[in-house]
């Protein structure tokens, strides 16, 4: 996908005197993908139907379709519901969160650790919410 790793880009940026030169030189290294584009590619990758993922996400259908179409921006929890509804790999979930402008799942955070466990075990939204609630954490 990219020729340079993140560390190389950080190093270049650190030593760059002009931000515009950095962007001009690294135009193909910038991640410009949007949530709807990523969701579409994930539907293909996981051989899922949008309506099935939306149904399993427990997000109201109209709102969920707007997320998939890019007409609505959503919060981290909605993206996590979608990730559990696929279910996505942890790497794909973190990519979805990153593209959406949110932090990756962090195993040292109790709530995130529960979500990571659910993704790893392919536990759906309802059972994930039960685990979260039973652990004293806010549900998705």
C-alpha positions as CSV (number, residue, x, y, z in Angstrom):
1,X,0.0,0.0,0.0
2,X,2.7,2.5,1.1
3,X,6.4,2.5,0.2
4,X,7.5,4.1,3.5
5,X,6.7,3.0,6.9
6,X,5.4,5.3,9.6
7,X,8.8,5.6,11.3
8,X,10.4,6.8,8.1
9,X,7.7,9.4,7.5
10,X,8.0,10.6,11.1
11,X,11.8,11.0,10.7
12,X,11.4,12.9,7.5
13,X,8.8,15.2,9.0
14,X,11.1,15.8,12.0
15,X,13.9,17.0,9.8
16,X,11.8,18.8,7.2
17,X,12.0,22.6,7.0
18,X,8.8,23.1,5.0
19,X,5.6,21.3,5.6
20,X,4.5,21.9,2.0
21,X,7.6,20.2,0.7
22,X,7.0,17.2,3.0
23,X,3.4,16.8,1.6
24,X,4.5,17.3,-2.0
25,X,7.2,14.7,-1.7
26,X,5.0,12.3,0.2
27,X,1.6,12.8,-1.5
28,X,1.3,9.0,-2.3
29,X,2.2,8.2,1.3
30,X,-0.8,10.0,2.9
31,X,-3.8,8.0,3.9
32,X,-6.8,9.6,2.3
33,X,-9.2,6.7,2.6
34,X,-12.6,7.5,4.3
35,X,-14.8,5.3,6.5
36,X,-17.4,4.5,3.8
37,X,-14.6,3.4,1.4
38,X,-13.0,1.2,4.0
39,X,-16.4,-0.3,5.0
40,X,-17.1,-1.1,1.3
41,X,-13.7,-2.9,0.9
42,X,-14.3,-4.7,4.2
43,X,-17.6,-6.0,3.0
44,X,-15.9,-7.5,0.0
45,X,-12.9,-8.8,2.0
46,X,-15.2,-10.5,4.6
47,X,-17.8,-11.5,2.0
48,X,-20.5,-9.9,4.0
49,X,-23.7,-8.1,3.0
50,X,-24.2,-4.6,4.2
51,X,-27.7,-5.3,5.5
52,X,-26.5,-8.3,7.5
53,X,-23.7,-6.3,9.2
54,X,-26.1,-3.5,9.9
55,X,-28.6,-5.8,11.5
56,X,-26.0,-7.5,13.7
57,X,-24.6,-4.1,14.7
58,X,-27.9,-3.1,16.4
59,X,-27.5,0.4,15.1
60,X,-30.8,1.8,13.8
61,X,-30.9,0.9,10.1
62,X,-31.3,4.4,8.7
63,X,-28.4,5.8,10.8
64,X,-26.2,2.8,9.9
65,X,-26.8,3.1,6.2
66,X,-25.9,6.8,6.5
67,X,-22.6,5.8,8.1
68,X,-21.9,3.3,5.3
69,X,-22.8,6.0,2.7
70,X,-20.7,8.7,4.4
71,X,-23.6,11.0,5.1
72,X,-23.2,10.6,8.9
73,X,-20.0,10.6,11.0
74,X,-20.3,8.5,14.0
75,X,-18.5,7.9,17.3
76,X,-16.0,5.3,18.2
77,X,-18.6,3.0,19.9
78,X,-20.7,2.8,16.7
79,X,-17.6,1.8,14.7
80,X,-16.9,-0.8,17.3
81,X,-20.4,-2.2,17.0
82,X,-19.9,-2.4,13.2
83,X,-16.5,-4.2,13.8
84,X,-18.1,-6.7,16.1
85,X,-21.0,-7.2,13.7
86,X,-18.7,-8.3,10.8
87,X,-16.7,-9.5,13.0
88,X,-13.4,-7.8,11.9
89,X,-9.9,-8.8,12.8
90,X,-8.2,-6.6,15.4
91,X,-6.0,-5.1,12.7
92,X,-9.0,-4.2,10.5
93,X,-10.8,-2.8,13.5
94,X,-7.9,-0.5,14.5
95,X,-7.7,0.6,10.8
96,X,-11.4,1.5,10.9
97,X,-11.0,3.4,14.1
98,X,-7.9,5.2,12.8
99,X,-9.7,6.2,9.6
100,X,-12.6,7.4,11.7
101,X,-10.3,9.6,13.7
102,X,-10.3,7.5,16.9
103,X,-7.6,5.8,18.9
104,X,-6.8,2.2,18.3
105,X,-8.0,-0.4,20.8
106,X,-5.6,-0.4,23.8
107,X,-5.2,-3.6,25.8
108,X,-4.3,-1.8,29.0
109,X,-7.6,0.0,29.0
110,X,-10.2,-2.4,30.6
111,X,-13.0,-1.5,28.3
112,X,-10.9,-1.8,25.2
113,X,-9.5,-5.1,26.5
114,X,-13.0,-6.5,26.7
115,X,-13.7,-5.4,23.1
116,X,-10.4,-6.9,22.0
117,X,-11.4,-10.2,23.7
118,X,-14.8,-10.1,21.9
119,X,-13.2,-9.5,18.5
120,X,-10.7,-12.2,19.1
121,X,-13.4,-14.7,20.1
122,X,-15.9,-13.4,17.5
123,X,-18.4,-12.4,20.2
124,X,-21.3,-10.2,18.8
125,X,-22.6,-6.9,20.0
126,X,-25.2,-8.2,22.5
127,X,-22.8,-10.5,24.3
128,X,-20.1,-7.9,24.2
129,X,-22.4,-5.5,25.9
130,X,-23.2,-8.1,28.5
131,X,-19.5,-8.6,29.2
132,X,-18.9,-4.9,29.3
133,X,-21.9,-4.3,31.7
134,X,-20.9,-7.3,33.9
135,X,-17.4,-5.7,34.2
136,X,-18.8,-2.4,35.2
137,X,-17.9,-0.7,31.9
138,X,-20.2,1.4,29.7
139,X,-21.9,-0.6,26.9
140,X,-21.3,0.1,23.3
